[in-house]
Amino acid sequence: MHPPRALTTSVVIPVKDDAALLAVCLAALARQTTPPGEIVVVDNGSQDASADVARAAGARVIACPDPGIGAAAATGYDAARGEVILRLDADCVPGEGWVSEVSRAFAAADDVAAFTGRAHFTDGPNALRAPLAAVYLGAYAAVTGLALGHRPLFGSNLAFRRDAWLAVRDQVHRHDPEVHDDLDLAFHLGAEHRIRALPGLSMGMSMRPFTGGRFGRRVHRGMRSVLVHWPHDFPPFRWGRMLAHRTRRLAATPRGSHR
């Protein structure tokens, strides 16, 4: 029996005025044990050298004049050519096996539409890195998981099938700069698609969420990202629809093949 065909991959990085950190991120992607098929950097109106840094590293650069990470990320997803789209931010530093692990995860689970992984901080006080990461990501998963009824997506370590994106691209709030794009995407992908945890390496990321007043703004955007989906996705309504969908899916699955 022949091994399954390797899926083609695209890495999407939205960026705005982050040339120095983007250079580090792209250097880490250049060291991948399994190189991605392409790297798409979406320049969201940068005034610095971000676009030049991306081109110098061999990335395909696309301009997105619409404000907000959601608009930039969606523009990148639309342009991606790979069967699997991997997403991270410009301040991220992936381990050398990141693309390989994502590819293996999808090859082993053809019923999963998206995988999302862990992260750790690469800067800030050493003593605070691990506890802050645990609190930050743990609180995010707990609070948003209640609203979603399933595992949330984390935009700094995220991958999903391109056909799943095409199914929801017209539903996401890409033109609202005050919406967290990864949480918004989770609402739409998770309604009828499976989201699972990505095993393996943790993604390195900056501790910037806790500096310069960014944390309060993130909390505000998180609340807005939930409320824009109400009343349709008010938790009891959403949970009921998801339970009914899962029941129908299980009933349609041949006996002995449930996962």
C-alpha positions as CSV (number, residue, x, y, z in Angstrom):
1,M,0.0,0.0,0.0
2,H,1.3,3.4,-1.0
3,P,1.7,6.1,1.8
4,P,-0.8,8.9,1.6
5,R,0.1,11.8,-0.6
6,A,1.6,14.7,1.2
7,L,-0.7,17.7,1.3
8,T,0.6,21.0,-0.1
9,T,1.0,23.8,2.5
10,S,0.9,27.6,2.6
11,V,2.1,29.7,5.6
12,V,0.2,32.9,6.1
13,I,1.6,35.8,8.2
14,P,-0.3,39.1,8.6
15,V,2.0,41.9,9.5
16,K,2.0,45.7,10.2
17,D,5.2,47.6,11.1
18,D,7.0,44.5,12.5
19,A,10.0,44.2,10.3
20,A,12.5,43.1,13.0
21,L,10.4,40.4,14.5
22,L,9.2,39.3,11.0
23,A,12.8,38.7,10.0
24,V,13.3,36.4,13.0
25,C,10.0,34.5,12.2
26,L,11.0,34.1,8.5
27,A,14.4,32.8,9.5
28,A,12.8,30.2,11.6
29,L,10.6,29.1,8.8
30,A,13.6,28.8,6.6
31,R,15.0,26.2,9.0
32,Q,12.0,23.9,8.8
33,T,12.7,20.3,8.4
34,T,9.8,20.2,5.9
35,P,9.7,23.5,4.0
36,P,6.2,24.9,3.4
37,G,5.1,25.1,-0.2
38,E,4.9,28.9,0.0
39,I,5.0,31.7,2.6
40,V,2.4,34.5,2.1
41,V,3.0,37.7,4.0
42,V,0.1,40.1,4.1
43,D,1.2,43.7,4.5
44,N,-1.5,45.5,6.4
45,G,-0.4,49.1,5.6
46,S,3.1,49.0,7.1
47,Q,5.2,52.1,7.2
48,D,8.4,50.2,7.9
49,A,10.4,47.7,5.9
50,S,8.2,44.7,6.6
51,A,7.3,44.1,3.0
52,D,11.0,44.4,1.9
53,V,12.0,41.9,4.7
54,A,9.4,39.5,3.5
55,R,10.5,39.7,-0.2
56,A,14.1,39.3,0.7
57,A,13.3,36.1,2.5
58,G,11.5,34.7,-0.6
59,A,7.9,35.2,0.7
60,R,5.0,36.3,-1.6
61,V,3.9,39.7,-0.4
62,I,0.2,40.8,-0.7
63,A,-1.0,44.2,0.3
64,C,-4.2,44.6,2.3
65,P,-5.2,48.2,2.8
66,D,-8.3,47.4,4.9
67,P,-7.5,47.9,8.6
68,G,-7.3,45.0,11.1
69,I,-5.7,41.6,11.5
70,G,-9.0,39.9,10.4
71,A,-8.9,41.6,7.0
72,A,-5.2,40.9,6.5
73,A,-5.5,37.2,7.6
74,A,-8.5,36.6,5.4
75,T,-6.7,38.2,2.4
76,G,-3.9,35.8,3.0
77,Y,-6.1,32.7,3.3
78,D,-7.9,33.7,0.1
79,A,-4.6,33.9,-1.7
80,A,-3.1,30.7,-0.3
81,R,-2.5,28.0,-2.8
82,G,-1.8,25.1,-0.5
83,E,-4.3,22.4,0.6
84,V,-3.4,23.2,4.2
85,I,-3.1,26.8,5.5
86,L,-0.8,27.4,8.4
87,R,-1.2,30.6,10.3
88,L,1.2,32.4,12.7
89,D,2.0,36.0,13.7
90,A,5.0,38.1,12.8
91,D,6.2,37.9,16.4
92,C,6.2,34.1,16.4
93,V,9.2,31.7,16.3
94,P,8.2,28.2,15.2
95,G,10.3,25.2,16.0
96,E,12.0,23.4,13.2
97,G,9.5,20.6,13.1
98,W,6.3,22.8,13.0
99,V,5.4,22.4,9.4
100,S,6.2,18.7,9.5
101,E,4.1,18.1,12.6
102,V,1.1,19.9,11.0
103,S,1.4,17.9,7.9
104,R,1.5,14.6,9.9
105,A,-1.5,15.6,12.0
106,F,-3.6,16.2,8.9
107,A,-2.4,13.1,7.2
108,A,-3.5,11.0,10.2
109,A,-6.9,12.6,10.7
110,D,-8.8,13.2,7.4
111,D,-11.9,14.1,9.4
112,V,-10.3,17.1,11.2
113,A,-10.6,20.5,9.6
114,A,-8.3,22.5,11.9
115,F,-5.6,22.0,14.4
116,T,-4.4,24.5,17.0
117,G,-1.4,24.3,19.2
118,R,0.3,25.6,22.3
119,A,2.7,28.5,22.8
120,H,5.3,29.8,25.1
121,F,6.9,33.3,25.6
122,T,10.3,34.0,24.2
123,D,11.0,37.3,25.8
124,G,10.2,39.2,29.0
125,P,11.3,38.1,32.6
126,N,12.3,34.5,32.6
127,A,10.5,33.8,35.9
128,L,7.2,35.0,34.4
129,R,7.3,33.4,31.0
130,A,5.8,29.9,31.9
131,P,3.2,31.0,34.5
132,L,1.9,33.9,32.3
133,A,1.7,31.7,29.3
134,A,-0.3,29.1,31.3
135,V,-2.7,31.7,32.7
136,Y,-3.1,33.6,29.4
137,L,-3.7,30.6,27.2
138,G,-5.6,28.7,29.9
139,A,-8.0,31.6,30.5
140,Y,-8.5,32.1,26.8
141,A,-9.4,28.4,26.2
142,A,-11.7,28.2,29.3
143,V,-13.7,31.4,28.6
144,T,-14.0,31.1,24.8
145,G,-14.6,27.3,25.1
146,L,-17.8,28.0,27.0
147,A,-19.0,30.4,24.3
148,L,-18.0,28.1,21.5
149,G,-18.9,24.8,22.9
150,H,-15.7,23.3,21.6
151,R,-11.9,24.0,21.5
152,P,-11.0,27.6,20.3
153,L,-8.5,28.4,17.7
154,F,-5.3,30.2,18.6
155,G,-4.0,32.4,15.8
156,S,-0.3,32.2,16.7
157,N,-0.3,28.4,16.1
158,L,-3.1,27.4,13.8
159,A,-3.6,25.3,10.7
160,F,-6.7,24.4,8.7
161,R,-7.7,22.8,5.4
162,R,-8.2,25.2,2.5
163,D,-11.6,23.7,1.6
164,A,-12.8,24.4,5.2
165,W,-11.8,28.0,4.8
166,L,-13.7,28.2,1.5
167,A,-16.8,26.9,3.2
168,V,-16.8,29.8,5.8
169,R,-14.9,32.7,4.1
170,D,-18.1,34.6,3.4
171,Q,-19.3,34.3,7.0
172,V,-16.3,35.7,8.9
173,H,-16.2,39.3,10.1
174,R,-13.2,40.2,8.1
175,H,-14.1,43.9,7.9
176,D,-14.4,44.4,11.6
177,P,-11.0,45.4,13.0
178,E,-12.2,45.1,16.6
179,V,-12.9,41.3,16.2
180,H,-10.3,38.7,17.0
181,D,-9.9,36.8,13.7
182,D,-9.0,33.5,15.3
183,L,-11.9,33.5,17.7
184,D,-14.3,34.6,14.9
185,L,-12.9,31.8,12.6
186,A,-13.5,29.3,15.4
187,F,-17.2,30.3,15.6
188,H,-17.6,29.5,12.0
189,L,-15.3,26.5,11.5
190,G,-16.3,24.8,14.7
191,A,-20.1,24.9,13.9
192,E,-19.8,22.0,11.5
193,H,-16.1,21.0,11.3
194,R,-13.8,19.3,13.8
195,I,-11.1,21.2,15.6
196,R,-8.4,19.3,17.4
197,A,-5.2,20.0,19.5
198,L,-2.0,20.0,17.5
199,P,0.5,17.6,19.2
200,G,4.2,18.3,19.5
201,L,6.1,21.6,19.6
202,S,5.0,24.7,21.4
203,M,5.1,27.9,19.3
204,G,7.4,30.7,20.5
205,M,5.8,34.1,20.7
206,S,6.4,37.6,22.2
207,M,5.1,38.7,25.6
208,R,3.6,41.8,23.9
209,P,0.0,41.0,24.9
210,F,0.9,42.2,28.4
211,T,2.7,45.4,27.4
212,G,1.6,48.9,26.4
213,G,-2.1,48.5,27.3
214,R,-2.5,45.7,24.8
215,F,-4.1,43.2,27.3
216,G,-7.1,45.4,28.0
217,R,-7.6,45.9,24.3
218,R,-7.4,42.2,23.7
219,V,-10.1,41.6,26.4
220,H,-12.4,44.1,24.8
221,R,-11.9,42.6,21.4
222,G,-12.5,39.1,22.8
223,M,-15.8,40.2,24.3
224,R,-16.8,41.9,21.0
225,S,-15.8,38.7,19.1
226,V,-18.3,36.7,21.2
227,L,-21.1,39.3,21.2
228,V,-21.2,39.9,17.4
229,H,-22.3,36.3,17.0
230,W,-25.3,36.7,19.4
231,P,-28.2,35.9,19.5
232,H,-27.7,33.2,16.9
233,D,-24.7,31.8,18.7
234,F,-25.9,32.5,22.2
235,P,-24.4,29.4,24.0
236,P,-27.5,27.4,24.7
237,F,-28.7,27.9,21.1
238,R,-25.2,27.0,19.7
239,W,-24.7,24.0,21.9
240,G,-28.1,22.6,21.0
241,R,-27.4,22.9,17.2
242,M,-23.9,21.4,17.7
243,L,-25.3,18.4,19.6
244,A,-27.9,17.8,16.9
245,H,-25.3,18.0,14.2
246,R,-23.0,15.6,16.0
247,T,-25.9,13.2,16.6
248,R,-26.7,13.2,12.9
249,R,-23.1,12.7,12.0
250,L,-22.7,9.8,14.3
251,A,-25.9,8.2,13.0
252,A,-24.6,8.5,9.5
253,T,-21.2,6.9,10.3
254,P,-21.0,3.1,9.7
255,R,-21.0,1.0,12.9
256,G,-17.4,0.4,14.1
257,S,-15.9,3.4,12.4
258,H,-16.6,6.1,15.0
259,R,-13.5,8.1,16.0
